[in-house]
Amino acid sequence: MTENKTLHLTLKKKWFDLIASGQKTVEYRDCKPYWEKRLLTDCGDGRHFDRVRFRNGYRADAPTIDVEFKGIYITDPDRCATRHGEVLTGETIAIELGDVM
């Protein structure tokens, strides 16, 4: 029997609600050593996960949702996105999401 590999991420309410409703289908993280080590292989490819578990805050009883994992990639350094109020410039790690489970 294989164990499911889950990526655990904590979000603020605004982003949690947008992902839970299916409106936000990509979650972004800065290309910094912490996230690179967690999300990328030594070759710079995206790691594989079976699902992403989002948690709304740090409280013990904080709500969580599981979302289908579609992949991880590095965005184009010249790309700038402003969807949902996020401003992205430079390289960013993008986590592509599927359906809420």
N, CA, C and O atoms as a Tinker XYZ file with bonds, in Angstrom:
   404  protein
     1  N      0.841000   -1.176000    0.000000    73     2
     2  CA     0.000000    0.000000    0.000000    64     1     3
     3  C      0.892000    1.247000    0.000000    63     2     4     5
     4  O      1.819000    1.350000    0.803000    81     3
     5  N      0.609000    2.186000   -0.898000    73     3     6
     6  CA     1.412000    3.399000   -0.971000    64     5     7
     7  C      0.759000    4.500000   -0.147000    63     6     8     9
     8  O     -0.464000    4.600000   -0.055000    81     7
     9  N      1.602000    5.308000    0.437000    73     7    10
    10  CA     1.125000    6.410000    1.267000    64     9    11
    11  C      0.945000    7.653000    0.401000    63    10    12    13
    12  O      1.791000    7.955000   -0.441000    81    11
    13  N     -0.157000    8.370000    0.608000    73    11    14
    14  CA    -0.376000    9.618000   -0.115000    64    13    15
    15  C      0.605000   10.666000    0.376000    63    14    16    17
    16  O      0.856000   10.790000    1.575000    81    15
    17  N      1.159000   11.422000   -0.568000    73    15    18
    18  CA     2.090000   12.483000   -0.235000    64    17    19
    19  C      1.328000   13.808000   -0.285000    63    18    20    21
    20  O      0.812000   14.205000   -1.330000    81    19
    21  N      1.270000   14.479000    0.855000    73    19    22
    22  CA     0.491000   15.706000    0.988000    64    21    23
    23  C      1.400000   16.892000    1.234000    63    22    24    25
    24  O      2.287000   16.842000    2.086000    81    23
    25  N      1.174000   17.964000    0.479000    73    23    26
    26  CA     1.854000   19.234000    0.697000    64    25    27
    27  C      0.968000   20.061000    1.621000    63    26    28    29
    28  O     -0.196000   20.309000    1.304000    81    27
    29  N      1.502000   20.486000    2.752000    73    27    30
    30  CA     0.752000   21.276000    3.731000    64    29    31
    31  C      1.138000   22.747000    3.600000    63    30    32    33
    32  O      2.316000   23.094000    3.684000    81    31
    33  N      0.139000   23.615000    3.394000    73    31    34
    34  CA     0.370000   25.048000    3.275000    64    33    35
    35  C     -0.657000   25.806000    4.116000    63    34    36    37
    36  O     -1.820000   25.411000    4.198000    81    35
    37  N     -0.219000   26.883000    4.730000    73    35    38
    38  CA    -1.101000   27.734000    5.527000    64    37    39
    39  C     -1.386000   29.012000    4.753000    63    38    40    41
    40  O     -0.493000   29.597000    4.141000    81    39
    41  N     -2.641000   29.434000    4.791000    73    39    42
    42  CA    -3.077000   30.613000    4.050000    64    41    43
    43  C     -3.877000   31.559000    4.919000    63    42    44    45
    44  O     -4.440000   31.167000    5.942000    81    43
    45  N     -3.917000   32.813000    4.493000    73    43    46
    46  CA    -4.835000   33.791000    5.092000    64    45    47
    47  C     -6.229000   33.520000    4.537000    63    46    48    49
    48  O     -6.375000   32.884000    3.493000    81    47
    49  N     -7.243000   34.000000    5.234000    73    47    50
    50  CA    -8.643000   33.715000    4.894000    64    49    51
    51  C     -8.998000   34.061000    3.447000    63    50    52    53
    52  O     -9.676000   33.282000    2.777000    81    51
    53  N     -8.552000   35.207000    2.965000    73    51    54
    54  CA    -8.891000   35.630000    1.603000    64    53    55
    55  C     -8.480000   34.564000    0.583000    63    54    56    57
    56  O     -9.277000   34.177000   -0.271000    81    55
    57  N     -7.238000   34.093000    0.676000    73    55    58
    58  CA    -6.728000   33.114000   -0.294000    64    57    59
    59  C     -7.360000   31.749000   -0.070000    63    58    60    61
    60  O     -7.652000   31.032000   -1.028000    81    59
    61  N     -7.573000   31.388000    1.189000    73    59    62
    62  CA    -8.218000   30.118000    1.527000    64    61    63
    63  C     -9.611000   30.057000    0.900000    63    62    64    65
    64  O     -9.971000   29.060000    0.275000    81    63
    65  N    -10.387000   31.120000    1.067000    73    63    66
    66  CA   -11.758000   31.163000    0.534000    64    65    67
    67  C    -11.775000   31.102000   -0.987000    63    66    68    69
    68  O    -12.627000   30.431000   -1.568000    81    67
    69  N    -10.843000   31.795000   -1.640000    73    67    70
    70  CA   -10.790000   31.768000   -3.112000    64    69    71
    71  C    -10.445000   30.378000   -3.630000    63    70    72    73
    72  O    -11.004000   29.939000   -4.635000    81    71
    73  N     -9.539000   29.683000   -2.961000    73    71    74
    74  CA    -9.189000   28.322000   -3.370000    64    73    75
    75  C    -10.348000   27.373000   -3.079000    63    74    76    77
    76  O    -10.676000   26.528000   -3.912000    81    75
    77  N    -10.970000   27.502000   -1.913000    73    75    78
    78  CA   -12.100000   26.641000   -1.549000    64    77    79
    79  C    -13.252000   26.778000   -2.539000    63    78    80    81
    80  O    -13.949000   25.801000   -2.814000    81    79
    81  N    -13.459000   27.972000   -3.075000    73    79    82
    82  CA   -14.556000   28.198000   -4.026000    64    81    83
    83  C    -14.182000   27.789000   -5.448000    63    82    84    85
    84  O    -15.041000   27.764000   -6.330000    81    83
    85  N    -12.911000   27.470000   -5.679000    73    83    86
    86  CA   -12.465000   27.079000   -7.021000    64    85    87
    87  C    -12.079000   28.244000   -7.909000    63    86    88    89
    88  O    -11.711000   28.037000   -9.065000    81    87
    89  N    -12.153000   29.477000   -7.394000    73    87    90
    90  CA   -11.810000   30.653000   -8.200000    64    89    91
    91  C    -10.305000   30.809000   -8.379000    63    90    92    93
    92  O     -9.857000   31.326000   -9.403000    81    91
    93  N     -9.526000   30.375000   -7.409000    73    91    94
    94  CA    -8.063000   30.500000   -7.467000    64    93    95
    95  C     -7.495000   29.105000   -7.704000    63    94    96    97
    96  O     -7.659000   28.219000   -6.866000    81    95
    97  N     -6.828000   28.904000   -8.839000    73    95    98
    98  CA    -6.357000   27.579000   -9.215000    64    97    99
    99  C     -4.834000   27.456000   -9.225000    63    98   100   101
   100  O     -4.293000   26.409000   -9.583000    81    99
   101  N     -4.149000   28.523000   -8.834000    73    99   102
   102  CA    -2.688000   28.475000   -8.730000    64   101   103
   103  C     -2.300000   29.202000   -7.449000    63   102   104   105
   104  O     -2.751000   30.319000   -7.198000    81   103
   105  N     -1.459000   28.560000   -6.640000    73   103   106
   106  CA    -0.926000   29.188000   -5.427000    64   105   107
   107  C      0.542000   29.479000   -5.687000    63   106   108   109
   108  O      1.241000   28.656000   -6.279000    81   107
   109  N      1.017000   30.637000   -5.252000    73   107   110
   110  CA     2.380000   31.074000   -5.543000    64   109   111
   111  C      3.215000   31.166000   -4.280000    63   110   112   113
   112  O      2.714000   31.492000   -3.204000    81   111
   113  N      4.497000   30.874000   -4.431000    73   111   114
   114  CA     5.479000   31.053000   -3.370000    64   113   115
   115  C      6.722000   31.697000   -3.982000    63   114   116   117
   116  O      7.085000   31.408000   -5.122000    81   115
   117  N      7.369000   32.573000   -3.211000    73   115   118
   118  CA     8.588000   33.233000   -3.694000    64   117   119
   119  C      9.695000   32.215000   -3.933000    63   118   120   121
   120  O      9.797000   31.212000   -3.227000    81   119
   121  N     10.513000   32.486000   -4.930000    73   119   122
   122  CA    11.693000   31.646000   -5.190000    64   121   123
   123  C     12.772000   32.011000   -4.182000    63   122   124   125
   124  O     13.690000   32.774000   -4.483000    81   123
   125  N     12.650000   31.464000   -3.003000    73   123   126
   126  CA    13.620000   31.675000   -1.927000    64   125   127
   127  C     14.064000   30.296000   -1.460000    63   126   128   129
   128  O     13.352000   29.314000   -1.669000    81   127
   129  N     15.234000   30.209000   -0.829000    73   127   130
   130  CA    15.768000   28.893000   -0.447000    64   129   131
   131  C     14.791000   27.995000    0.321000    63   130   132   133
   132  O     14.746000   26.789000    0.078000    81   131
   133  N     14.017000   28.563000    1.235000    73   131   134
   134  CA    13.070000   27.743000    2.007000    64   133   135
   135  C     12.092000   27.017000    1.084000    63   134   136   137
   136  O     11.907000   25.805000    1.194000    81   135
   137  N     11.463000   27.774000    0.164000    73   135   138
   138  CA    10.466000   27.178000   -0.722000    64   137   139
   139  C     11.108000   26.321000   -1.801000    63   138   140   141
   140  O     10.540000   25.301000   -2.191000    81   139
   141  N     12.271000   26.709000   -2.287000    73   139   142
   142  CA    12.954000   25.898000   -3.295000    64   141   143
   143  C     13.265000   24.513000   -2.741000    63   142   144   145
   144  O     13.062000   23.511000   -3.427000    81   143
   145  N     13.756000   24.448000   -1.509000    73   143   146
   146  CA    14.093000   23.162000   -0.895000    64   145   147
   147  C     12.845000   22.306000   -0.695000    63   146   148   149
   148  O     12.892000   21.088000   -0.864000    81   147
   149  N     11.753000   22.927000   -0.342000    73   147   150
   150  CA    10.510000   22.215000   -0.058000    64   149   151
   151  C      9.758000   21.772000   -1.315000    63   150   152   153
   152  O      9.135000   20.710000   -1.335000    81   151
   153  N      9.824000   22.600000   -2.362000    73   151   154
   154  CA     8.964000   22.369000   -3.528000    64   153   155
   155  C      9.685000   21.880000   -4.781000    63   154   156   157
   156  O      9.047000   21.374000   -5.703000    81   155
   157  N     11.019000   22.028000   -4.823000    73   155   158
   158  CA    11.760000   21.664000   -6.035000    64   157   159
   159  C     12.769000   20.563000   -5.744000    63   158   160   161
   160  O     13.249000   20.428000   -4.618000    81   159
   161  N     13.088000   19.770000   -6.777000    73   159   162
   162  CA    14.132000   18.758000   -6.655000    64   161   163
   163  C     15.488000   19.439000   -6.793000    63   162   164   165
   164  O     15.559000   20.633000   -7.084000    81   163
   165  N     16.556000   18.688000   -6.586000    73   163   166
   166  CA    17.905000   19.232000   -6.758000    64   165   167
   167  C     18.154000   19.700000   -8.188000    63   166   168   169
   168  O     19.004000   20.559000   -8.421000    81   167
   169  N     17.418000   19.138000   -9.146000    73   167   170
   170  CA    17.556000   19.529000  -10.554000    64   169   171
   171  C     16.703000   20.745000  -10.907000    63   170   172   173
   172  O     16.770000   21.244000  -12.031000    81   171
   173  N     15.902000   21.224000   -9.955000    73   171   174
   174  CA    15.062000   22.392000  -10.205000    64   173   175
   175  C     13.676000   22.066000  -10.726000    63   174   176   177
   176  O     12.899000   22.970000  -11.035000    81   175
   177  N     13.354000   20.762000  -10.827000    73   175   178
   178  CA    12.012000   20.359000  -11.250000    64   177   179
   179  C     11.071000   20.394000  -10.048000    63   178   180   181
   180  O     11.518000   20.336000   -8.902000    81   179
   181  N      9.781000   20.489000  -10.311000    73   179   182
   182  CA     8.810000   20.480000   -9.233000    64   181   183
   183  C      8.671000   19.096000   -8.620000    63   182   184   185
   184  O      8.650000   18.096000   -9.338000    81   183
   185  N      8.577000   19.033000   -7.310000    73   183   186
   186  CA     8.336000   17.764000   -6.628000    64   185   187
   187  C      6.906000   17.308000   -6.898000    63   186   188   189
   188  O      6.065000   18.107000   -7.311000    81   187
   189  N      6.632000   16.032000   -6.667000    73   187   190
   190  CA     5.283000   15.496000   -6.870000    64   189   191
   191  C      4.583000   15.317000   -5.527000    63   190   192   193
   192  O      5.180000   14.854000   -4.555000    81   191
   193  N      3.324000   15.688000   -5.494000    73   191   194
   194  CA     2.462000   15.470000   -4.342000    64   193   195
   195  C      1.145000   14.904000   -4.852000    63   194   196   197
   196  O      0.793000   15.104000   -6.014000    81   195
   197  N      0.423000   14.206000   -3.999000    73   195   198
   198  CA    -0.893000   13.676000   -4.371000    64   197   199
   199  C     -1.993000   14.704000   -4.157000    63   198   200   201
   200  O     -2.998000   14.724000   -4.867000    81   199
   201  N     -1.777000   15.559000   -3.157000    73   199   202
   202  CA    -2.767000   16.597000   -2.871000    64   201   203
   203  C     -2.100000   17.725000   -2.081000    63   202   204   205
   204  O     -0.988000   17.584000   -1.570000    81   203
   205  N     -2.818000   18.846000   -1.998000    73   203   206
   206  CA    -2.368000   19.983000   -1.194000    64   205   207
   207  C     -3.407000   20.182000   -0.099000    63   206   208   209
   208  O     -4.600000   20.287000   -0.383000    81   207
   209  N     -2.957000   20.234000    1.152000    73   207   210
   210  CA    -3.859000   20.512000    2.272000    64   209   211
   211  C     -3.607000   21.945000    2.713000    63   210   212   213
   212  O     -2.538000   22.284000    3.221000    81   211
   213  N     -4.619000   22.772000    2.505000    73   211   214
   214  CA    -4.538000   24.172000    2.910000    64   213   215
   215  C     -5.189000   24.328000    4.274000    63   214   216   217
   216  O     -6.230000   23.737000    4.560000    81   215
   217  N     -4.551000   25.137000    5.107000    73   215   218
   218  CA    -5.044000   25.415000    6.451000    64   217   219
   219  C     -5.227000   26.929000    6.566000    63   218   220   221
   220  O     -4.344000   27.702000    6.194000    81   219
   221  N     -6.372000   27.336000    7.080000    73   219   222
   222  CA    -6.668000   28.756000    7.230000    64   221   223
   223  C     -6.232000   29.220000    8.615000    63   222   224   225
   224  O     -7.043000   29.273000    9.539000    81   223
   225  N     -4.957000   29.555000    8.758000    73   223   226
   226  CA    -4.416000   30.040000   10.017000    64   225   227
   227  C     -3.688000   28.951000   10.781000    63   226   228   229
   228  O     -3.500000   27.836000   10.294000    81   227
   229  N     -3.281000   29.307000   12.003000    73   227   230
   230  CA    -2.436000   28.414000   12.797000    64   229   231
   231  C     -3.143000   27.827000   14.018000    63   230   232   233
   232  O     -2.542000   27.034000   14.743000    81   231
   233  N     -4.382000   28.189000   14.262000    73   231   234
   234  CA    -5.089000   27.655000   15.425000    64   233   235
   235  C     -5.264000   26.141000   15.293000    63   234   236   237
   236  O     -5.310000   25.611000   14.183000    81   235
   237  N     -5.360000   25.465000   16.404000    73   235   238
   238  CA    -5.523000   24.010000   16.399000    64   237   239
   239  C     -6.809000   23.583000   15.678000    63   238   240   241
   240  O     -6.855000   22.520000   15.060000    81   239
   241  N     -7.848000   24.417000   15.762000    73   239   242
   242  CA    -9.124000   24.071000   15.126000    64   241   243
   243  C     -9.353000   24.839000   13.814000    63   242   244   245
   244  O    -10.493000   24.997000   13.378000    81   243
   245  N     -8.285000   25.308000   13.197000    73   243   246
   246  CA    -8.401000   26.058000   11.936000    64   245   247
   247  C     -8.982000   25.163000   10.841000    63   246   248   249
   248  O     -8.659000   23.977000   10.777000    81   247
   249  N     -9.843000   25.726000    9.973000    73   247   250
   250  CA   -10.416000   24.920000    8.900000    64   249   251
   251  C     -9.347000   24.497000    7.890000    63   250   252   253
   252  O     -8.374000   25.215000    7.661000    81   251
   253  N     -9.546000   23.332000    7.295000    73   251   254
   254  CA    -8.639000   22.830000    6.259000    64   253   255
   255  C     -9.444000   22.356000    5.058000    63   254   256   257
   256  O    -10.611000   21.985000    5.180000    81   255
   257  N     -8.796000   22.374000    3.892000    73   255   258
   258  CA    -9.369000   21.775000    2.688000    64   257   259
   259  C     -8.262000   21.023000    1.969000    63   258   260   261
   260  O     -7.098000   21.423000    2.020000    81   259
   261  N     -8.618000   19.948000    1.308000    73   259   262
   262  CA    -7.694000   19.207000    0.468000    64   261   263
   263  C     -8.034000   19.517000   -0.984000    63   262   264   265
   264  O     -9.199000   19.524000   -1.379000    81   263
   265  N     -6.982000   19.776000   -1.776000    73   263   266
   266  CA    -7.154000   20.143000   -3.175000    64   265   267
   267  C     -6.248000   19.243000   -4.012000    63   266   268   269
   268  O     -5.132000   18.916000   -3.610000    81   267
   269  N     -6.747000   18.852000   -5.173000    73   267   270
   270  CA    -5.979000   18.030000   -6.099000    64   269   271
   271  C     -4.709000   18.775000   -6.526000    63   270   272   273
   272  O     -4.756000   19.962000   -6.848000    81   271
   273  N     -3.589000   18.075000   -6.526000    73   271   274
   274  CA    -2.303000   18.637000   -6.950000    64   273   275
   275  C     -2.111000   18.351000   -8.430000    63   274   276   277
   276  O     -2.231000   17.207000   -8.867000    81   275
   277  N     -1.809000   19.402000   -9.209000    73   275   278
   278  CA    -1.610000   19.246000  -10.654000    64   277   279
   279  C     -0.159000   19.390000  -11.079000    63   278   280   281
   280  O      0.225000   18.854000  -12.118000    81   279
   281  N      0.657000   20.096000  -10.308000    73   279   282
   282  CA     2.056000   20.256000  -10.669000    64   281   283
   283  C      2.662000   21.521000  -10.093000    63   282   284   285
   284  O      1.973000   22.390000   -9.559000    81   283
   285  N      3.989000   21.590000  -10.222000    73   283   286
   286  CA     4.750000   22.752000   -9.763000    64   285   287
   287  C      5.657000   23.191000  -10.892000    63   286   288   289
   288  O      6.270000   22.362000  -11.564000    81   287
   289  N      5.742000   24.488000  -11.101000    73   287   290
   290  CA     6.642000   25.019000  -12.120000    64   289   291
   291  C      7.124000   26.406000  -11.697000    63   290   292   293
   292  O      6.528000   27.052000  -10.835000    81   291
   293  N      8.208000   26.846000  -12.318000    73   291   294
   294  CA     8.746000   28.184000  -12.084000    64   293   295
   295  C      8.147000   29.105000  -13.137000    63   294   296   297
   296  O      8.163000   28.784000  -14.326000    81   295
   297  N      7.621000   30.243000  -12.708000    73   295   298
   298  CA     7.051000   31.188000  -13.664000    64   297   299
   299  C      8.160000   31.926000  -14.401000    63   298   300   301
   300  O      9.299000   31.978000  -13.938000    81   299
   301  N      7.828000   32.480000  -15.516000    73   299   302
   302  CA     8.747000   33.271000  -16.343000    64   301   303
   303  C      9.196000   34.498000  -15.550000    63   302   304   305
   304  O      8.359000   35.202000  -14.985000    81   303
   305  N     10.525000   34.769000  -15.497000    73   303   306
   306  CA    11.010000   35.924000  -14.727000    64   305   307
   307  C     10.446000   37.264000  -15.184000    63   306   308   309
   308  O     10.401000   38.212000  -14.399000    81   307
   309  N     10.017000   37.360000  -16.433000    73   307   310
   310  CA     9.492000   38.624000  -16.943000    64   309   311
   311  C      7.974000   38.740000  -16.781000    63   310   312   313
   312  O      7.385000   39.757000  -17.147000    81   311
   313  N      7.352000   37.710000  -16.241000    73   311   314
   314  CA     5.897000   37.681000  -16.087000    64   313   315
   315  C      5.481000   38.530000  -14.890000    63   314   316   317
   316  O      6.167000   38.575000  -13.870000    81   315
   317  N      4.366000   39.185000  -15.037000    73   315   318
   318  CA     3.800000   39.944000  -13.918000    64   317   319
   319  C      2.309000   39.639000  -13.879000    63   318   320   321
   320  O      1.600000   39.895000  -14.852000    81   319
   321  N      1.833000   39.101000  -12.781000    73   319   322
   322  CA     0.418000   38.759000  -12.657000    64   321   323
   323  C     -0.207000   39.583000  -11.549000    63   322   324   325
   324  O      0.439000   39.874000  -10.542000    81   323
   325  N     -1.454000   39.956000  -11.734000    73   323   326
   326  CA    -2.149000   40.709000  -10.697000    64   325   327
   327  C     -3.507000   40.095000  -10.390000    63   326   328   329
   328  O     -4.347000   40.761000   -9.785000    81   327
   329  N     -3.747000   38.873000  -10.777000    73   327   330
   330  CA    -5.033000   38.228000  -10.540000    64   329   331
   331  C     -5.279000   38.091000   -9.040000    63   330   332   333
   332  O     -4.370000   37.723000   -8.296000    81   331
   333  N     -6.477000   38.379000   -8.598000    73   331   334
   334  CA    -6.894000   38.297000   -7.194000    64   333   335
   335  C     -6.064000   39.201000   -6.289000    63   334   336   337
   336  O     -5.969000   38.944000   -5.089000    81   335
   337  N     -5.465000   40.250000   -6.837000    73   335   338
   338  CA    -4.725000   41.188000   -6.015000    64   337   339
   339  C     -3.285000   40.797000   -5.732000    63   338   340   341
   340  O     -2.587000   41.514000   -5.016000    81   339
   341  N     -2.823000   39.678000   -6.276000    73   339   342
   342  CA    -1.426000   39.283000   -6.092000    64   341   343
   343  C     -0.588000   39.973000   -7.156000    63   342   344   345
   344  O     -0.979000   40.006000   -8.323000    81   343
   345  N      0.539000   40.515000   -6.780000    73   343   346
   346  CA     1.453000   41.111000   -7.740000    64   345   347
   347  C      2.719000   40.263000   -7.743000    63   346   348   349
   348  O      3.416000   40.166000   -6.732000    81   347
   349  N      3.007000   39.654000   -8.882000    73   347   350
   350  CA     4.157000   38.767000   -8.993000    64   349   351
   351  C      5.134000   39.341000  -10.008000    63   350   352   353
   352  O      4.766000   39.612000  -11.151000    81   351
   353  N      6.342000   39.520000   -9.596000    73   351   354
   354  CA     7.387000   39.938000  -10.527000    64   353   355
   355  C      8.596000   39.065000  -10.275000    63   354   356   357
   356  O      8.872000   38.705000   -9.131000    81   355
   357  N      9.310000   38.724000  -11.304000    73   355   358
   358  CA    10.463000   37.848000  -11.163000    64   357   359
   359  C     10.038000   36.396000  -11.064000    63   358   360   361
   360  O      8.857000   36.074000  -11.192000    81   359
   361  N     11.011000   35.519000  -10.834000    73   359   362
   362  CA    10.719000   34.097000  -10.744000    64   361   363
   363  C      9.885000   33.797000   -9.512000    63   362   364   365
   364  O     10.166000   34.283000   -8.416000    81   363
   365  N      8.869000   33.000000   -9.709000    73   363   366
   366  CA     7.965000   32.595000   -8.642000    64   365   367
   367  C      7.669000   31.114000   -8.820000    63   366   368   369
   368  O      7.572000   30.628000   -9.947000    81   367
   369  N      7.525000   30.397000   -7.713000    73   367   370
   370  CA     7.135000   28.991000   -7.778000    64   369   371
   371  C      5.613000   28.933000   -7.795000    63   370   372   373
   372  O      4.954000   29.457000   -6.897000    81   371
   373  N      5.062000   28.297000   -8.817000    73   371   374
   374  CA     3.612000   28.183000   -8.963000    64   373   375
   375  C      3.184000   26.750000   -8.667000    63   374   376   377
   376  O      3.771000   25.800000   -9.186000    81   375
   377  N      2.171000   26.602000   -7.839000    73   375   378
   378  CA     1.603000   25.307000   -7.505000    64   377   379
   379  C      0.237000   25.251000   -8.174000    63   378   380   381
   380  O     -0.687000   25.965000   -7.786000    81   379
   381  N      0.121000   24.400000   -9.177000    73   379   382
   382  CA    -1.120000   24.312000   -9.940000    64   381   383
   383  C     -2.091000   23.387000   -9.225000    63   382   384   385
   384  O     -1.738000   22.272000   -8.842000    81   383
   385  N     -3.337000   23.871000   -9.046000    73   383   386
   386  CA    -4.351000   23.157000   -8.275000    64   385   387
   387  C     -5.467000   22.647000   -9.150000    63   386   388   389
   388  O     -5.800000   23.248000  -10.171000    81   387
   389  N     -6.046000   21.524000   -8.738000    73   387   390
   390  CA    -7.198000   20.966000   -9.429000    64   389   391
   391  C     -8.449000   21.164000   -8.604000    63   390   392   393
   392  O     -8.668000   22.227000   -8.022000    81   391
   393  N     -9.264000   20.132000   -8.562000    73   391   394
   394  CA   -10.547000   20.192000   -7.851000    64   393   395
   395  C    -10.366000   20.111000   -6.344000    63   394   396   397
   396  O     -9.436000   19.476000   -5.844000    81   395
   397  N    -11.271000   20.766000   -5.632000    73   395   398
   398  CA   -11.321000   20.630000   -4.179000    64   397   399
   399  C    -11.863000   19.223000   -3.902000    63   398   400   401
   400  O    -12.869000   18.811000   -4.480000    81   399
   401  N    -11.189000   18.501000   -3.020000    73   399   402
   402  CA   -11.566000   17.099000   -2.738000    64   401   403
   403  C    -12.600000   17.022000   -1.632000    63   402   404
   404  O    -13.030000   15.929000   -1.265000    81   403
